[in-house]
């Protein structure tokens, strides 16, 4: 059996087309997921191996993507660090965010066993997945996880309380970053041990801080994560959303592939990013609200880049948005697979 196209691309092997998968592909736009969701809470779906495995693999069948990504949430790490967490209809809610506590470090007590149910999910996915479909594991990067831990979900777009805390308490911030990183490394290694073949680190709010501060406080943790994952012979993808021209300072030490958001064009990113680092992205998911003709016109503009760059994974510039037409998401995956990418064999 041929090696999966995603793994070939990550290893630098030539392929006739780019591999395709989507961030937040499990759920949100899939009718089968929305139907399943009527019978379970988010927590229940995550914690029941058969259900979580079904949701993880749903996009493979319903969208035709080249890989599955573990159905979970980045906030399982704060939960395992002792923060009370509940997933409500309005999203995840912490009992008491750290910025509201007089001693933020006092109540934290990492317990890796609280993540064991996720490895049962990974085992079930590996057991039931179709042949030739690799499984991507993930966790949230320390900045993004810390922002939620400090502030909770209020005004989550800009996290003013969390950013204020980072500036006012740099030493405590560093200790929190170290604690998050330490547990995240254990988590990543366990995912890989149970069968995950690719790992992605999500830093959804990387662009919230000035790059120099981000580089000083948070990028060292990315290097630690990358080293830990690659020590297990597993490719490491890094997604620092909103980093702008800061991507020019990402080196092969930080990642094998860098996921690009929609604010930066792929040709511009290719000029900025170290040549040894592959790229992933950067379709604006909101494009899928447009008419089919407009979608196809935009997609056609990617053919030239895709013909010249073998080390590129077709993906979004961030995750699917609730309410996007399922038919357009399916069209996107089909288009990638059926297009002539003009690659020399």
C-alpha positions as CSV (number, residue, x, y, z in Angstrom):
1,X,0.0,0.0,0.0
2,X,1.3,3.5,-0.9
3,X,2.3,5.8,1.9
4,X,-0.5,8.3,2.7
5,X,-0.1,11.5,0.7
6,X,0.1,13.7,3.8
7,X,3.0,11.7,5.2
8,X,4.8,11.7,1.8
9,X,4.5,15.5,1.7
10,X,5.7,16.0,5.3
11,X,8.8,13.8,4.4
12,X,9.6,15.9,1.3
13,X,8.5,13.3,-1.3
14,X,7.0,14.5,-4.6
15,X,3.3,13.9,-5.1
16,X,0.9,14.7,-8.0
17,X,-1.2,17.1,-5.8
18,X,-1.1,18.6,-2.3
19,X,-2.7,16.7,0.5
20,X,-5.9,18.3,1.9
21,X,-7.3,18.4,5.4
22,X,-9.1,21.2,7.3
23,X,-8.8,22.7,10.7
24,X,-12.0,22.1,12.7
25,X,-13.1,19.6,10.1
26,X,-14.7,17.3,12.7
27,X,-18.1,18.9,13.3
28,X,-19.4,22.4,12.7
29,X,-20.3,22.0,9.0
30,X,-21.1,18.3,8.9
31,X,-24.8,17.4,9.0
32,X,-24.0,14.0,10.5
33,X,-22.1,15.7,13.3
34,X,-25.0,18.1,14.0
35,X,-27.4,15.2,14.1
36,X,-25.1,13.3,16.5
37,X,-24.7,16.3,18.7
38,X,-28.4,16.3,19.5
39,X,-27.8,13.2,21.7
40,X,-24.6,14.2,23.5
41,X,-23.0,17.1,25.3
42,X,-19.5,18.2,24.0
43,X,-17.9,16.6,27.0
44,X,-19.7,13.3,26.5
45,X,-18.7,13.2,22.8
46,X,-15.0,13.8,23.8
47,X,-15.0,11.3,26.6
48,X,-16.7,8.3,24.9
49,X,-14.1,6.6,22.7
50,X,-16.5,5.2,20.2
51,X,-18.4,8.5,19.8
52,X,-15.1,10.6,19.7
53,X,-13.6,8.2,17.1
54,X,-16.7,8.4,15.0
55,X,-16.6,12.2,15.0
56,X,-12.8,12.2,14.3
57,X,-13.3,10.0,11.2
58,X,-16.5,11.6,10.0
59,X,-14.7,14.2,7.8
60,X,-12.8,11.4,6.0
61,X,-16.1,9.9,4.9
62,X,-18.2,13.1,4.5
63,X,-15.6,15.4,3.1
64,X,-13.1,13.1,1.5
65,X,-10.0,14.6,3.3
66,X,-6.6,12.9,3.4
67,X,-6.2,12.9,7.2
68,X,-8.2,12.8,10.4
69,X,-7.4,15.1,13.3
70,X,-8.2,14.0,16.9
71,X,-11.6,15.3,18.1
72,X,-10.7,17.0,21.4
73,X,-10.2,20.5,22.8
74,X,-7.1,22.6,23.7
75,X,-8.6,23.2,27.2
76,X,-8.1,19.6,28.3
77,X,-4.6,20.8,29.5
78,X,-5.9,23.4,32.0
79,X,-8.5,20.8,33.1
80,X,-5.7,18.3,33.8
81,X,-3.8,21.1,35.7
82,X,-6.6,21.3,38.2
83,X,-8.8,24.0,36.8
84,X,-12.6,23.3,37.0
85,X,-13.9,23.3,33.5
86,X,-17.3,22.8,32.0
87,X,-18.4,22.8,28.4
88,X,-21.7,24.6,28.2
89,X,-23.9,25.4,25.2
90,X,-22.1,28.8,25.0
91,X,-18.6,27.2,25.1
92,X,-16.1,26.2,27.8
93,X,-16.3,27.9,31.2
94,X,-13.7,27.8,34.0
95,X,-14.8,27.9,37.7
96,X,-12.5,30.8,38.4
97,X,-10.0,32.2,35.9
98,X,-6.4,32.6,37.2
99,X,-6.3,36.4,36.8
100,X,-9.1,36.6,39.4
101,X,-7.1,34.6,42.0
102,X,-4.7,36.2,44.5
103,X,-2.2,33.3,44.0
104,X,-2.7,31.9,40.5
105,X,-0.1,29.1,41.0
106,X,-1.5,27.8,44.3
107,X,-4.5,25.8,43.0
108,X,-2.7,24.2,40.1
109,X,-1.7,20.6,40.3
110,X,-1.0,18.8,37.1
111,X,-2.5,15.3,36.9
112,X,-1.6,13.6,33.6
113,X,-4.0,10.7,34.4
114,X,-6.9,13.2,33.7
115,X,-5.9,12.9,30.0
116,X,-6.1,9.1,29.9
117,X,-9.5,9.0,28.3
118,X,-8.1,10.8,25.3
119,X,-5.6,8.0,24.7
120,X,-8.5,5.5,24.7
121,X,-10.1,7.7,22.0
122,X,-6.8,7.5,19.9
123,X,-6.8,3.7,20.3
124,X,-10.3,3.5,19.0
125,X,-9.6,5.7,16.0
126,X,-6.5,3.7,15.1
127,X,-8.6,0.5,15.4
128,X,-11.5,1.7,13.2
129,X,-9.9,4.2,10.7
130,X,-9.8,3.4,7.0
131,X,-6.5,2.2,5.5
132,X,-4.2,5.0,4.4
133,X,-5.7,7.7,6.6
134,X,-3.1,9.2,9.0
135,X,-4.2,10.6,12.4
136,X,-3.1,14.1,13.4
137,X,-2.7,14.8,17.1
138,X,-2.6,18.3,18.6
139,X,-2.6,20.6,21.6
140,X,-2.9,24.3,22.2
141,X,0.3,26.4,22.4
142,X,1.2,27.9,25.8
143,X,0.1,31.4,24.9
144,X,-3.3,30.5,23.7
145,X,-3.9,28.1,26.6
146,X,-2.7,30.6,29.1
147,X,-5.0,33.4,27.8
148,X,-8.0,31.2,28.5
149,X,-6.7,30.1,31.9
150,X,-6.1,33.7,32.9
151,X,-9.2,35.3,31.6
152,X,-11.8,32.6,30.9
153,X,-14.1,33.2,27.9
154,X,-15.3,36.8,28.4
155,X,-14.3,39.0,25.4
156,X,-12.2,36.1,24.2
157,X,-11.1,37.9,21.1
158,X,-8.6,40.2,22.7
159,X,-8.2,38.9,26.3
160,X,-7.5,42.3,28.0
161,X,-7.3,40.9,31.5
162,X,-4.9,38.2,30.5
163,X,-2.6,40.5,28.5
164,X,-2.6,42.9,31.5
165,X,-1.6,40.0,33.8
166,X,1.3,39.0,31.4
167,X,2.7,42.5,31.5
168,X,2.2,42.9,35.3
169,X,3.5,39.5,36.4
170,X,6.2,38.3,34.0
171,X,7.8,35.8,36.5
172,X,4.4,34.2,37.3
173,X,3.7,34.1,33.6
174,X,6.9,32.3,33.0
175,X,6.1,29.7,35.6
176,X,2.7,29.1,34.1
177,X,4.2,28.8,30.6
178,X,6.6,26.2,32.0
179,X,3.9,24.2,33.7
180,X,1.7,24.2,30.6
181,X,4.6,23.2,28.4
182,X,5.7,20.4,30.7
183,X,2.2,18.8,30.7
184,X,1.7,19.4,27.0
185,X,4.9,17.5,26.2
186,X,3.7,14.5,28.2
187,X,0.4,14.8,26.4
188,X,2.0,15.0,22.9
189,X,4.3,12.0,23.6
190,X,1.4,9.9,24.8
191,X,-0.7,10.7,21.8
192,X,2.2,9.6,19.6
193,X,2.7,6.4,21.6
194,X,-0.9,5.5,21.0
195,X,-0.6,6.0,17.2
196,X,-0.8,9.6,16.2
197,X,1.5,10.1,13.2
198,X,1.6,13.9,12.8
199,X,1.3,16.6,15.5
200,X,0.1,20.2,15.2
201,X,0.6,23.0,17.8
202,X,-2.2,25.5,17.7
203,X,-1.4,29.1,18.7
204,X,-4.6,30.8,17.7
205,X,-3.8,34.0,19.4
206,X,-0.1,34.3,18.6
207,X,-0.7,37.7,17.1
208,X,-2.1,39.2,20.3
209,X,1.3,40.3,21.7
210,X,4.1,42.3,20.1
211,X,6.4,39.8,18.3
212,X,9.5,40.6,20.5
213,X,7.5,39.7,23.7
214,X,6.1,36.6,22.0
215,X,9.5,35.5,20.9
216,X,11.0,36.0,24.4
217,X,8.2,34.5,26.5
218,X,6.5,31.9,24.3
219,X,8.7,30.7,21.3
220,X,11.1,28.8,23.6
221,X,8.2,26.6,24.6
222,X,7.5,25.9,20.9
223,X,11.1,24.7,20.5
224,X,10.7,22.4,23.5
225,X,7.4,21.0,22.1
226,X,8.9,20.5,18.6
227,X,12.0,18.7,20.0
228,X,9.8,16.4,22.1
229,X,7.6,15.5,19.2
230,X,10.4,15.0,16.7
231,X,12.3,12.9,19.2
232,X,9.5,10.4,18.6
233,X,10.1,10.6,14.8
234,X,6.9,12.5,14.3
235,X,6.5,15.6,12.0
236,X,5.6,18.8,13.8
237,X,3.3,21.5,12.3
238,X,3.1,24.9,14.0
239,X,0.2,27.3,13.5
240,X,0.9,30.8,15.0
241,X,-2.2,32.7,13.8
242,X,-1.7,36.4,13.3
243,X,2.1,36.4,13.6
244,X,2.5,38.6,10.5
245,X,6.1,39.2,9.4
246,X,7.2,37.4,12.6
247,X,7.0,34.2,10.5
248,X,10.4,35.3,9.0
249,X,11.9,34.5,12.4
250,X,10.5,31.0,12.6
251,X,13.4,28.5,11.9
252,X,13.5,24.7,11.3
253,X,14.1,24.5,15.1
254,X,10.5,25.6,15.6
255,X,8.7,23.4,13.1
256,X,8.8,21.1,10.1
257,X,5.8,22.8,8.5
258,X,4.3,26.2,9.3
259,X,0.6,26.8,8.9
260,X,-0.2,30.2,7.4
261,X,-3.3,32.3,8.2
262,X,-5.3,34.1,5.5
263,X,-3.8,37.5,6.2
264,X,-0.5,36.4,4.5
265,X,-0.5,35.2,1.0
266,X,1.3,31.9,0.3
267,X,3.8,33.5,-2.2
268,X,4.6,36.2,0.4
269,X,4.9,33.5,3.2
270,X,7.2,31.4,1.0
271,X,9.6,34.4,0.6
272,X,9.5,35.1,4.4
273,X,9.7,31.6,5.8
274,X,12.9,29.6,6.0
275,X,13.2,27.4,2.8
276,X,13.6,24.2,4.8
277,X,10.1,24.7,6.4
278,X,7.1,23.5,4.5
279,X,3.9,25.5,4.4
280,X,0.3,24.7,5.2
281,X,-2.8,26.8,4.5
282,X,-4.1,29.5,3.9
283,X,-7.7,29.5,2.5
284,X,-10.0,32.0,4.2
285,X,-12.9,29.7,5.5
286,X,-15.3,32.6,4.9
287,X,-14.7,32.2,1.2
288,X,-17.1,29.2,1.5
289,X,-20.0,31.6,2.0
290,X,-19.5,32.9,-1.5
291,X,-21.0,31.5,-4.7
292,X,-19.5,28.4,-6.3
293,X,-18.1,30.5,-9.2
294,X,-16.2,32.9,-6.9
295,X,-14.9,30.0,-4.8
296,X,-13.5,28.2,-7.9
297,X,-12.0,31.4,-9.2
298,X,-10.1,31.9,-5.9
299,X,-9.0,28.3,-5.8
300,X,-7.7,28.4,-9.4
301,X,-5.3,31.2,-8.2
302,X,-3.6,28.6,-6.0
303,X,-2.6,26.3,-8.8
304,X,0.5,28.1,-9.8
305,X,1.8,28.1,-6.2
306,X,0.9,24.4,-5.8
307,X,2.6,23.5,-9.1
308,X,5.9,25.0,-7.9
309,X,5.8,24.0,-4.2
310,X,5.7,20.3,-3.4
311,X,6.2,21.1,0.4
312,X,2.7,22.5,0.8
313,X,-0.4,21.1,2.5
314,X,-3.8,22.5,1.4
315,X,-5.7,23.7,4.4
316,X,-7.6,26.7,5.8
317,X,-6.1,29.9,7.3
318,X,-8.1,28.9,10.4
319,X,-11.0,26.5,11.2
320,X,-14.4,26.0,9.6
321,X,-17.0,28.5,10.9
322,X,-20.4,27.2,12.1
323,X,-23.1,27.7,9.4
324,X,-20.8,27.3,6.4
325,X,-22.6,25.3,3.6
326,X,-21.5,21.6,3.9
327,X,-21.7,21.3,0.1
328,X,-19.0,24.0,-0.3
329,X,-16.7,22.3,2.1
330,X,-17.1,19.1,0.2
331,X,-16.5,20.9,-3.1
332,X,-13.3,22.3,-1.6
333,X,-11.8,18.9,-0.9
334,X,-13.0,17.4,-4.2
335,X,-11.5,20.4,-6.1
336,X,-8.1,19.8,-4.6
337,X,-8.2,16.1,-5.5
338,X,-9.5,16.6,-9.0
339,X,-7.4,19.5,-10.1
340,X,-4.5,19.2,-12.4
341,X,-1.7,20.7,-10.3
342,X,0.8,20.7,-13.2
343,X,3.4,19.0,-11.3
344,X,6.3,17.3,-13.1
345,X,6.4,13.6,-12.2
